[in-house]
Amino acid sequence: MDAEDNVIHELLQEITGLISEYPKVLERRAADIHTSGKDPDLAQALVKAADTMRDSGNLYLTWARHYASVAAGNTDASSDEDETQEFDV
């Protein structure tokens, strides 16, 4: 069972990294587009998309952590952690 718990924990860390990096990449792309003057509407859409992805990523990770805790046998899988710090919210 410990091996599966380790896999879940490792995957959760990987997912956390990817989900937190994705909005940053969208914002950098938006900045590039804005700087080039190509399509200001697209740049603004990407900024909004980054905000949306940051918010939805936070929600996703909250549930992922909950289920990882349940899978580890924690019957009181509530968490007092503040996940918003991971996303600069």
Residue frames as a rotation matrix with the C-alpha (Angstrom) as fourth column:
MET 1
0.563 0.827 0.000 0.00
0.827 -0.563 0.000 0.00
0.000 0.000 -1.000 0.00
ASP 2
0.317 -0.520 -0.793 2.89
0.261 -0.756 0.600 2.37
-0.912 -0.397 -0.103 0.72
ALA 3
-0.694 -0.589 0.414 4.07
0.527 -0.023 0.850 2.09
-0.491 0.808 0.326 -2.89
GLU 4
-0.092 0.759 0.645 0.66
0.920 -0.184 0.347 3.23
0.382 0.625 -0.681 -4.15
ASP 5
0.728 0.308 -0.612 0.63
0.584 -0.746 0.320 6.08
-0.358 -0.591 -0.723 -1.63
ASN 6
-0.197 -0.891 -0.409 4.03
0.291 -0.451 0.843 7.16
-0.936 0.047 0.349 -2.95
VAL 7
-0.667 0.017 0.745 2.79
0.745 0.015 0.666 7.07
0.000 1.000 -0.023 -6.53
ILE 8
0.428 0.891 0.152 -0.25
0.864 -0.453 0.219 9.15
0.265 0.038 -0.964 -5.60
HIS 9
0.570 -0.274 -0.775 1.95
0.391 -0.739 0.549 11.64
-0.723 -0.615 -0.314 -3.74
GLU 10
-0.544 -0.837 0.066 4.42
0.402 -0.191 0.895 11.88
-0.737 0.513 0.440 -6.64
LEU 11
-0.403 0.479 0.780 1.63
0.870 -0.063 0.489 12.38
0.283 0.876 -0.391 -9.15
LEU 12
0.665 0.673 -0.324 0.06
0.746 -0.624 0.234 15.03
-0.045 -0.397 -0.917 -6.96
GLN 13
0.125 -0.717 -0.686 3.37
0.282 -0.637 0.717 16.89
-0.951 -0.283 0.123 -6.82
GLU 14
-0.765 -0.416 0.491 3.72
0.547 -0.020 0.837 16.67
-0.338 0.909 0.244 -10.59
ILE 15
0.025 0.880 0.475 0.15
0.931 -0.194 0.310 17.84
0.365 0.435 -0.824 -11.17
THR 16
0.628 0.184 -0.756 0.66
0.594 -0.741 0.314 20.71
-0.502 -0.646 -0.574 -8.72
GLY 17
-0.347 -0.865 -0.361 3.74
0.287 -0.465 0.838 21.87
-0.893 0.187 0.410 -10.59
LEU 18
-0.753 0.086 0.653 2.06
0.657 0.035 0.753 21.69
0.042 0.996 -0.083 -13.98
ILE 19
0.278 0.954 0.111 -1.14
0.918 -0.298 0.262 23.37
0.283 0.029 -0.959 -12.86
SER 20
0.536 -0.115 -0.836 0.75
0.453 -0.797 0.400 26.20
-0.712 -0.593 -0.375 -11.18
GLU 21
-0.545 -0.832 -0.105 3.06
0.298 -0.309 0.903 26.72
-0.783 0.461 0.416 -14.16
TYR 22
-0.324 0.452 0.831 0.35
0.944 0.208 0.255 26.74
-0.058 0.868 -0.494 -16.84
PRO 23
0.762 0.642 -0.085 -1.20
0.634 -0.766 -0.107 30.15
-0.134 0.028 -0.991 -16.00
LYS 24
0.289 -0.744 -0.602 2.28
0.020 -0.625 0.781 31.68
-0.957 -0.238 -0.166 -15.80
VAL 25
-0.655 -0.521 0.548 3.06
0.503 0.241 0.830 30.47
-0.564 0.819 0.104 -19.31
LEU 26
0.157 0.798 0.582 -0.24
0.982 -0.187 -0.009 31.88
0.102 0.573 -0.813 -20.59
GLU 27
0.814 0.127 -0.566 0.62
0.305 -0.924 0.232 35.23
-0.494 -0.362 -0.791 -19.01
ARG 28
-0.215 -0.951 -0.224 4.08
0.068 -0.243 0.968 35.23
-0.974 0.193 0.117 -20.57
ARG 29
-0.541 0.089 0.836 2.56
0.821 0.270 0.502 34.44
-0.181 0.959 -0.219 -23.96
ALA 30
0.592 0.803 0.070 0.04
0.805 -0.587 -0.078 37.25
-0.022 0.102 -0.995 -23.47
ALA 31
0.507 -0.488 -0.710 2.88
0.058 -0.803 0.594 39.63
-0.860 -0.343 -0.379 -22.62
ASP 32
-0.582 -0.735 0.348 4.77
0.362 0.150 0.920 38.57
-0.729 0.661 0.179 -25.76
ILE 33
-0.168 0.619 0.767 1.70
0.980 0.023 0.196 39.13
0.103 0.785 -0.610 -27.92
HIS 34
0.780 0.476 -0.406 1.02
0.556 -0.825 0.100 42.48
-0.287 -0.304 -0.908 -26.24
THR 35
0.115 -0.850 -0.515 4.64
0.071 -0.510 0.857 43.60
-0.991 -0.135 0.002 -26.69
SER 36
-0.706 -0.405 0.581 4.62
0.545 0.214 0.811 42.66
-0.453 0.889 0.070 -30.35
GLY 37
-0.559 0.565 -0.607 1.40
-0.505 -0.813 -0.291 44.58
-0.657 0.144 0.740 -30.89
LYS 38
-0.991 0.097 -0.090 -0.03
-0.015 0.596 0.803 41.68
0.132 0.797 -0.590 -32.91
ASP 39
-0.226 0.961 -0.162 -3.42
0.180 0.205 0.962 41.07
0.957 0.189 -0.219 -31.33
PRO 40
-0.781 -0.128 0.611 -4.35
-0.496 -0.468 -0.731 42.94
0.380 -0.874 0.303 -28.15
ASP 41
0.277 0.946 0.168 -7.67
-0.918 0.209 0.337 41.08
0.284 -0.247 0.926 -27.92
LEU 42
0.534 -0.174 -0.827 -5.86
0.047 0.983 -0.177 37.74
0.844 0.056 0.534 -27.90
ALA 43
-0.595 -0.803 0.032 -3.43
0.073 -0.094 -0.993 39.00
0.800 -0.589 0.115 -25.27
GLN 44
-0.481 0.501 0.720 -6.31
-0.856 -0.448 -0.260 40.09
0.192 -0.741 0.644 -23.04
ALA 45
0.596 0.718 -0.360 -8.10
-0.645 0.695 0.318 36.76
0.478 0.043 0.877 -23.59
LEU 46
0.136 -0.637 -0.759 -4.96
0.248 0.763 -0.597 34.89
0.959 -0.107 0.261 -22.51
VAL 47
-0.793 -0.361 0.491 -4.67
-0.326 -0.430 -0.842 36.99
0.515 -0.828 0.223 -19.34
LYS 48
0.024 0.894 0.447 -8.28
-0.996 -0.016 0.086 36.14
0.084 -0.447 0.890 -18.49
ALA 49
0.623 0.151 -0.767 -7.63
-0.278 0.960 -0.037 32.49
0.731 0.237 0.640 -19.34
ALA 50
-0.443 -0.856 -0.265 -4.64
0.077 0.258 -0.963 32.48
0.893 -0.447 -0.048 -16.97
ASP 51
-0.642 0.285 0.712 -6.84
-0.753 -0.406 -0.517 33.81
0.141 -0.868 0.475 -14.16
THR 52
0.462 0.880 -0.108 -9.48
-0.862 0.475 0.179 31.20
0.209 0.010 0.978 -14.89
MET 53
0.394 -0.387 -0.834 -6.95
-0.021 0.903 -0.429 28.39
0.919 0.187 0.347 -15.02
ARG 54
-0.715 -0.649 0.259 -5.36
-0.232 -0.129 -0.964 29.56
0.659 -0.749 -0.059 -11.76
ASP 55
-0.303 0.697 0.649 -8.76
-0.951 -0.177 -0.254 29.51
-0.063 -0.695 0.717 -10.03
SER 56
0.705 0.616 -0.351 -9.87
-0.652 0.758 0.021 26.20
0.279 0.214 0.936 -11.47
GLY 57
0.008 -0.799 -0.602 -6.44
-0.085 0.599 -0.796 24.69
0.996 0.058 -0.063 -10.80
ASN 58
-0.729 -0.223 0.647 -6.76
-0.611 -0.216 -0.762 25.65
0.309 -0.951 0.021 -7.16
LEU 59
0.225 0.906 0.360 -10.13
-0.957 0.275 -0.093 23.94
-0.183 -0.323 0.929 -6.97
TYR 60
0.640 -0.041 -0.767 -8.83
-0.381 0.850 -0.363 20.85
0.667 0.525 0.529 -8.77
LEU 61
-0.382 -0.896 -0.227 -5.84
-0.154 0.304 -0.940 20.55
0.911 -0.324 -0.254 -6.43
THR 62
-0.440 0.318 0.840 -8.03
-0.898 -0.163 -0.409 20.90
0.006 -0.934 0.357 -3.37
TRP 63
0.676 0.736 0.042 -10.07
-0.731 0.676 -0.088 17.90
-0.094 0.029 0.995 -4.51
ALA 64
0.440 -0.586 -0.680 -6.97
-0.214 0.668 -0.713 15.98
0.872 0.459 0.169 -5.61
ARG 65
-0.634 -0.683 0.363 -5.42
-0.483 -0.018 -0.876 16.44
0.605 -0.730 -0.319 -2.18
HIS 66
-0.013 0.737 0.676 -8.67
-0.977 0.134 -0.165 15.39
-0.212 -0.663 0.718 -0.55
TYR 67
0.855 0.397 -0.333 -8.83
-0.483 0.843 -0.236 12.16
0.187 0.363 0.913 -2.54
ALA 68
-0.002 -0.923 -0.385 -5.12
-0.221 0.376 -0.900 11.48
0.975 0.083 -0.205 -1.98
SER 69
-0.615 -0.167 0.770 -5.77
-0.765 -0.110 -0.635 11.77
0.191 -0.980 -0.060 1.73
VAL 70
0.449 0.837 0.313 -8.76
-0.853 0.505 -0.128 9.44
-0.265 -0.209 0.941 1.47
ALA 71
0.692 -0.230 -0.684 -6.67
-0.315 0.757 -0.573 6.96
0.650 0.612 0.451 -0.52
ALA 72
-0.411 -0.911 0.021 -4.04
-0.336 0.130 -0.933 7.06
0.848 -0.390 -0.359 2.22
GLY 73
-0.275 0.391 -0.878 -6.69
0.677 0.727 0.111 5.96
0.682 -0.564 -0.465 4.71
ASN 74
-0.992 -0.038 -0.121 -7.37
0.111 -0.727 -0.678 9.31
-0.062 -0.686 0.725 6.33
THR 75
-0.309 0.951 0.031 -11.04
0.938 0.300 0.172 9.19
0.154 0.082 -0.985 7.25
ASP 76
0.537 0.397 -0.744 -10.98
0.513 -0.854 -0.085 12.86
-0.669 -0.336 -0.663 8.25
ALA 77
-0.138 -0.661 0.738 -9.76
0.978 0.029 0.209 14.09
-0.159 0.750 0.642 4.89
SER 78
0.908 0.373 0.192 -10.57
0.396 -0.912 -0.104 17.72
0.137 0.171 -0.976 5.46
SER 79
-0.099 -0.993 0.059 -7.66
0.966 -0.110 -0.234 20.10
0.239 0.034 0.970 5.14
ASP 80
0.709 0.255 -0.657 -6.91
0.484 -0.854 0.190 23.43
-0.513 -0.452 -0.730 6.71
GLU 81
-0.385 -0.910 0.153 -4.15
0.719 -0.192 0.668 24.10
-0.579 0.367 0.728 4.19
ASP 82
0.469 0.448 -0.761 -4.34
-0.115 -0.824 -0.555 27.29
-0.876 0.348 -0.335 2.18
GLU 83
0.102 -0.404 0.909 -3.71
0.821 0.550 0.152 26.22
-0.561 0.731 0.388 -1.39
THR 84
0.928 0.329 0.174 -4.16
0.367 -0.732 -0.574 29.77
-0.061 0.596 -0.800 -2.72
GLN 85
0.509 -0.807 -0.300 -0.52
-0.383 -0.524 0.761 30.54
-0.771 -0.273 -0.576 -1.88
GLU 86
-0.172 -0.591 0.788 0.62
0.466 0.656 0.594 28.11
-0.868 0.469 0.163 -4.57
PHE 87
0.031 0.312 0.950 -1.14
0.999 -0.049 -0.016 30.18
0.041 0.949 -0.313 -7.22
ASP 88
-0.897 -0.437 -0.070 -0.35
0.442 -0.892 -0.096 33.68
-0.020 -0.117 0.993 -5.97
VAL 89
-0.092 0.943 0.319 -4.07
0.594 -0.206 0.778 34.28
0.799 0.261 -0.541 -5.37
